[in-house]
Amino acid sequence: MTENTPSLWLKRGEERRLRAGHLWIFGNEVDTARSALNELPPGTPVVIRTNAGKALGTGYANPHSLIAGRLISRDPERLLDESLLVHRLNLALAARRRHFASDHYRLIHGDADGLSGLVIDRYGDVCVVQPNTAGMELALDAIIRALQRAVAPSAILIRADSGLRVLEGLESYVRWAEGEPREFLELEENGCRFRVSATEGQKTGWYYDHRANRARLAPYVRGLRVLDVFSYVGGWGVQALAAGASAVTCIDSSAAALDRAQENAALNGVGEGLTAVEGDAFEALQALREERERYDVVILDPPAFVKRRKDLRNGLAGYRRLNQLAMQVLDKDGILVSASCSSHVSADDLLKEVLGGARHLDRSLQIQEYGGHAPDHPEHPAIPETRYLKAWYCRVLPAWSTP
């Protein structure tokens, strides 16, 4: 029941976006005179009301965040509790089991799974939980109990160390909540096996979102030389070797990630084909160009260059420079896989920069394929920010001319 739950009152007309399906409430949309938002502890459960007093649903509030409120249930009598969490987990499980034969996937993808601020990745019998907001931090005990009921994992790891927590005014930590601690997590993807660090890797240790894009590699890499830039632990490179690439060079700034990439290549019986290069991606590409190295396929999977909208101009320039450098080490009639995980950069934005780089080098492009998120990273149709991943498969040719 919500009898004693404080209300988050909206200003007149500010409910339109929520009625259209969105889940976020920004601070400037809140009627602070009636809501006393600044007096609420971060993560406080609230009933969300229109200016006229109609209850739109329930969620939680954080006066210290740009997103001051998040809608969790459109039933004004249902709060974020263990029962609701079990229901949402079961809905998410049903969707994942449609697509995946093994338990290696993103189980909860925040807003798109109706649990704004929460990420849960599954590594077989281990679940890794990321409570990225104050509301989810406050509900952490209920989340753990709900996971035990819905999934019954042998271990649960809390990775409360994402950059998003800083925006929520939360501290960073990593701890095992259930089960025996372990150094590594194991997963399967597209017929390959991987081991990742449990507590020190990026995100939860793995990027499941590119699974479908990596599955597209096989016809492009068979028997060819591949350059995997921003390789991390070898997700692209190892799968390229497993698909028949003759050799793969992985570039990453992290020596630990490259060590893991080599171990993952050996784990899949393709260790002899992988070469690791530690260094800045831009500098490494420049050095390869000067050494006149050439590859048949270049894969670019960089971190987000545009984390804030105000960084868009500089970020787009970075994508153009990166893709241009990649094309300078690409052999004639080569394949460029160009990806971006910046939610502020559209697929068309990225393609424009790839094309700009090609035209600067007097090259022509053919788009072979386009890919987005894997099915375990669903998009929320009313929240454009959940539509963040894109990957263009481009054939790069000399400029069209008469033979």
C-alpha positions in Angstrom: 0.0 0.0 0.0 1.1 3.6 -0.6 -0.9 5.4 2.1 2.2 6.9 3.7 4.3 7.2 0.6 5.3 10.8 -0.3 4.1 12.2 -3.6 6.2 13.7 -6.4 4.0 16.4 -7.9 4.6 17.5 -11.5 4.2 20.9 -12.9 1.2 21.6 -15.0 1.5 19.8 -18.4 4.7 17.9 -17.5 3.0 14.6 -17.4 2.7 14.4 -21.3 6.0 12.5 -21.7 5.1 10.0 -19.0 1.7 9.4 -20.6 3.5 8.8 -23.9 5.5 6.0 -22.3 8.6 7.6 -20.9 9.9 6.7 -17.4 12.0 9.7 -16.4 11.2 12.9 -14.6 13.7 15.7 -14.7 14.2 18.1 -11.8 12.7 21.1 -13.7 9.5 19.2 -14.2 8.8 18.8 -10.5 6.6 21.1 -8.6 9.1 21.5 -5.7 6.8 23.7 -3.6 4.3 20.8 -3.2 6.7 17.9 -3.4 9.4 18.9 -1.0 11.8 17.1 -3.3 14.9 18.5 -1.7 13.9 17.0 1.6 13.6 13.4 0.3 16.5 11.0 0.9 17.9 9.7 -2.4 16.0 6.7 -3.6 12.8 7.4 -1.6 9.8 5.6 -3.0 7.2 8.1 -4.3 3.7 8.2 -5.9 4.0 10.3 -9.0 1.1 12.7 -9.5 0.0 15.2 -12.1 -0.5 18.8 -11.1 -4.2 18.1 -10.8 -3.4 15.3 -8.3 -4.1 12.2 -10.5 -1.7 9.4 -9.6 0.3 8.2 -12.6 2.1 5.4 -10.8 4.9 4.9 -8.4 8.7 5.1 -8.6 11.5 6.6 -6.7 13.1 10.1 -6.4 16.6 11.5 -6.0 17.0 15.3 -5.4 20.7 15.1 -6.2 20.3 13.7 -9.8 19.3 15.5 -13.0 16.7 12.7 -13.4 14.8 13.5 -10.2 12.3 10.7 -10.5 11.9 7.4 -12.3 8.6 5.6 -12.9 8.6 1.9 -11.9 4.9 1.0 -11.9 1.8 2.6 -13.5 -0.3 1.0 -10.8 -0.3 3.6 -8.0 -0.7 0.9 -5.4 2.4 -1.1 -6.4 5.8 -0.1 -5.0 9.2 -1.4 -5.9 9.3 -4.5 -3.7 10.3 -8.1 -3.9 7.0 -9.2 -5.5 7.3 -6.7 -8.3 10.9 -7.5 -8.9 10.2 -11.3 -9.2 7.5 -10.5 -11.7 9.8 -8.3 -13.8 12.6 -10.9 -13.6 10.3 -13.6 -14.9 9.1 -11.5 -17.8 12.8 -10.8 -18.7 13.7 -14.5 -18.4 10.9 -15.5 -20.8 12.3 -13.1 -23.4 15.9 -14.3 -23.0 15.0 -18.0 -23.2 13.3 -17.3 -26.5 16.7 -16.4 -28.0 19.5 -18.1 -26.0 20.1 -21.8 -25.3 22.5 -21.1 -22.4 22.3 -18.8 -19.4 24.8 -16.2 -20.7 23.1 -12.9 -21.4 21.9 -9.5 -20.0 19.0 -10.5 -17.8 17.8 -7.0 -16.9 18.4 -4.0 -19.2 17.2 -1.1 -17.1 14.3 1.0 -18.5 13.5 -1.5 -21.3 12.8 -4.2 -18.8 10.8 -1.9 -16.5 13.5 -1.5 -13.9 15.0 1.9 -14.5 18.5 2.1 -13.0 19.2 -1.6 -12.7 21.4 -3.9 -14.8 21.8 -7.6 -14.2 24.1 -9.8 -16.4 24.1 -13.5 -16.2 27.2 -15.7 -16.4 25.7 -19.2 -16.1 25.1 -19.7 -12.4 26.5 -16.3 -11.5 24.5 -13.1 -11.6 26.3 -9.7 -11.6 24.1 -6.8 -10.4 24.7 -3.1 -11.2 22.5 -0.8 -9.0 23.2 2.4 -10.9 20.7 4.7 -9.1 19.8 5.6 -5.5 16.5 3.8 -5.8 18.0 0.6 -6.9 20.7 0.9 -4.2 18.0 1.2 -1.6 16.2 -1.8 -3.0 19.3 -4.0 -3.2 18.3 -6.5 -0.5 14.9 -7.0 -2.3 16.7 -7.4 -5.6 18.9 -10.1 -4.2 16.0 -12.0 -2.7 14.0 -11.7 -5.9 17.0 -13.1 -7.9 17.2 -16.1 -5.6 13.5 -16.8 -6.1 13.4 -16.3 -9.9 16.9 -17.5 -11.0 18.5 -19.3 -7.9 22.1 -18.4 -8.9 24.9 -20.0 -7.0 26.6 -16.6 -6.5 25.6 -12.9 -6.8 28.2 -10.2 -7.4 27.4 -6.5 -6.8 29.3 -4.3 -9.2 28.4 -0.9 -7.8 31.2 0.9 -9.6 29.7 2.4 -12.7 30.2 6.1 -13.6 26.4 6.6 -13.5 26.5 6.3 -9.7 28.6 9.4 -9.5 25.7 11.3 -11.1 23.4 9.9 -8.4 25.7 10.9 -5.6 26.5 7.3 -4.7 29.7 5.7 -3.5 31.5 3.0 -5.6 32.1 -0.5 -4.3 32.3 -4.1 -5.4 31.2 -7.1 -3.2 30.0 -10.6 -3.3 26.5 -10.7 -1.9 25.9 -14.5 -2.2 28.0 -17.6 -2.8 31.7 -18.2 -3.0 33.8 -15.4 -4.4 35.6 -16.3 -7.6 38.3 -14.6 -9.7 36.8 -15.2 -13.1 33.4 -15.5 -14.7 32.9 -17.8 -17.7 30.5 -17.3 -20.6 29.6 -18.7 -24.0 28.9 -16.5 -27.1 28.3 -17.6 -30.7 30.0 -21.0 -30.1 33.1 -19.5 -28.3 34.1 -19.6 -24.7 35.5 -16.7 -22.7 36.8 -16.0 -19.2 36.6 -12.5 -17.8 37.7 -10.9 -14.6 34.9 -11.0 -12.0 35.7 -7.8 -10.2 38.1 -5.7 -12.3 36.8 -5.9 -15.9 34.8 -3.1 -17.6 31.0 -3.0 -17.0 30.1 -6.4 -15.5 33.1 -8.0 -17.3 31.6 -8.5 -20.8 29.7 -6.6 -23.5 26.8 -8.8 -24.4 25.2 -6.0 -26.5 27.4 -6.7 -29.6 26.7 -10.5 -29.6 24.6 -10.4 -32.8 27.1 -8.0 -34.5 29.9 -10.4 -33.7 27.9 -13.3 -35.1 27.9 -11.5 -38.5 31.7 -11.7 -38.8 32.1 -15.1 -40.3 31.6 -14.5 -44.0 33.8 -11.4 -43.8 36.9 -12.8 -42.1 37.4 -16.3 -43.4 41.0 -16.8 -44.5 41.8 -13.1 -44.0 43.9 -10.8 -41.8 41.9 -8.9 -39.2 42.7 -5.9 -37.1 40.6 -5.6 -33.9 40.9 -2.0 -32.4 39.8 -1.4 -28.8 39.8 -5.2 -28.5 39.2 -5.4 -24.7 39.4 -9.2 -23.9 39.0 -10.4 -27.5 35.3 -10.6 -28.1 35.6 -9.7 -31.7 39.1 -11.0 -32.4 38.7 -14.4 -30.9 35.4 -15.0 -32.7 37.1 -13.9 -36.0 39.8 -16.5 -35.5 37.2 -19.1 -34.6 35.3 -18.2 -37.8 38.5 -18.9 -39.9 40.5 -15.7 -40.0 44.1 -16.4 -40.8 45.5 -13.9 -38.2 44.1 -11.3 -35.8 45.9 -8.3 -34.3 44.3 -6.9 -31.2 45.0 -3.3 -30.1 44.0 -2.1 -26.6 45.4 0.3 -24.0 45.0 -2.3 -21.2 47.8 -4.9 -20.8 45.5 -6.9 -18.5 42.7 -7.0 -21.2 45.2 -8.1 -23.8 46.5 -10.9 -21.6 42.9 -12.0 -21.2 42.4 -11.8 -25.0 45.3 -14.2 -25.5 44.1 -16.5 -22.9 40.6 -16.5 -24.5 42.1 -17.3 -27.9 44.0 -20.2 -26.4 40.8 -21.4 -24.6 39.2 -21.7 -28.1 42.2 -23.4 -29.7 43.2 -20.4 -31.8 45.9 -18.9 -29.6 48.6 -19.0 -32.3 46.6 -16.7 -34.6 46.4 -13.7 -32.2 48.9 -10.9 -31.8 48.5 -8.3 -29.1 49.5 -4.6 -29.4 49.3 -2.5 -26.3 48.8 1.2 -26.8 46.6 4.2 -27.7 44.4 3.2 -30.7 45.0 6.4 -32.7 48.8 6.2 -32.2 48.9 2.5 -33.0 46.9 3.0 -36.2 49.2 5.8 -37.2 52.3 3.6 -36.6 50.7 0.7 -38.6 50.1 3.1 -41.5 53.7 4.4 -41.4 54.9 0.7 -41.4 52.7 0.1 -44.4 50.8 -2.7 -42.7 47.6 -3.7 -44.4 44.6 -5.7 -43.2 41.7 -7.3 -45.0 39.2 -6.4 -42.2 39.4 -3.7 -39.6 37.0 -3.7 -36.6 36.4 -0.4 -34.6 34.5 -0.8 -31.4 35.6 2.3 -29.4 34.2 3.5 -26.0 31.6 6.3 -26.2 33.2 9.4 -27.6 30.1 11.5 -26.9 29.0 11.0 -23.3 27.2 14.4 -23.1 25.4 16.2 -25.9 27.7 19.2 -25.6 30.6 16.9 -26.6 28.9 16.0 -29.9 31.0 18.1 -32.3 34.4 16.9 -30.9 33.1 13.4 -30.6 32.0 13.2 -34.2 35.4 14.6 -35.3 37.0 11.7 -33.3 34.9 9.1 -35.1 35.9 10.6 -38.4 39.6 10.6 -37.6 39.4 7.1 -36.2 37.7 5.7 -39.3 40.0 7.5 -41.6 43.0 6.0 -39.9 41.5 2.6 -40.1 40.9 2.9 -43.8 44.5 3.8 -44.3 45.6 0.4 -43.1 42.8 -1.4 -44.9 43.7 -3.3 -48.1 41.9 -2.7 -51.4 38.4 -4.1 -51.3 38.6 -4.4 -47.5 35.9 -4.6 -44.9 35.5 -1.9 -42.2 33.2 -2.7 -39.2 32.6 0.7 -37.5 30.7 0.7 -34.3 29.6 3.3 -31.7 28.0 3.0 -28.3 27.3 6.7 -27.9 23.6 7.3 -27.4 24.0 10.9 -28.6 25.4 9.7 -31.9 22.7 8.3 -34.3 23.4 5.6 -36.9 23.2 8.3 -39.6 25.7 10.5 -37.7 28.2 7.7 -37.5 27.8 6.8 -41.2 28.3 10.4 -42.2 31.6 10.4 -40.4 32.7 7.1 -41.9 31.7 8.4 -45.4 33.5 11.7 -44.7 36.7 9.8 -43.9 36.4 7.7 -47.0 35.8 10.7 -49.3 38.9 12.4 -47.8 41.0 9.4 -48.9 39.2 9.2 -52.2 37.6 5.9 -51.3 34.1 4.6 -52.0 31.8 2.8 -49.6 29.3 0.0 -50.0 27.1 -0.7 -47.0 27.0 -4.5 -46.6 25.0 -4.7 -43.3 23.9 -2.8 -40.3 23.5 -4.1 -36.8 22.2 -2.8 -33.4 21.6 -4.4 -30.0 21.4 -8.1 -29.3 17.9 -9.2 -28.1 19.0 -9.2 -24.5 19.5 -5.4 -24.8 15.9 -4.4 -25.8 15.1 -0.8 -26.6 12.4 1.2 -24.9 10.5 2.9 -27.8 9.7 6.0 -25.8 13.3 6.5 -24.5 15.7 7.3 -27.4 18.7 6.9 -25.0 18.1 3.2 -25.0 18.8 3.1 -28.7 22.6 3.6 -28.3 24.5 0.8 -30.2 25.1 0.8 -33.9 27.5 -1.1 -36.2 28.1 -0.5 -39.9 29.6 -3.2 -42.1 31.3 -1.3 -45.0 33.1 -2.5 -48.0 35.8 0.1 -48.8 36.8 0.4 -52.4 39.0 2.7 -54.5 37.1 5.6 -55.9 34.8 4.6 -58.7 36.5 5.1 -62.0 36.3 3.8 -65.6 38.5 0.7 -66.0 
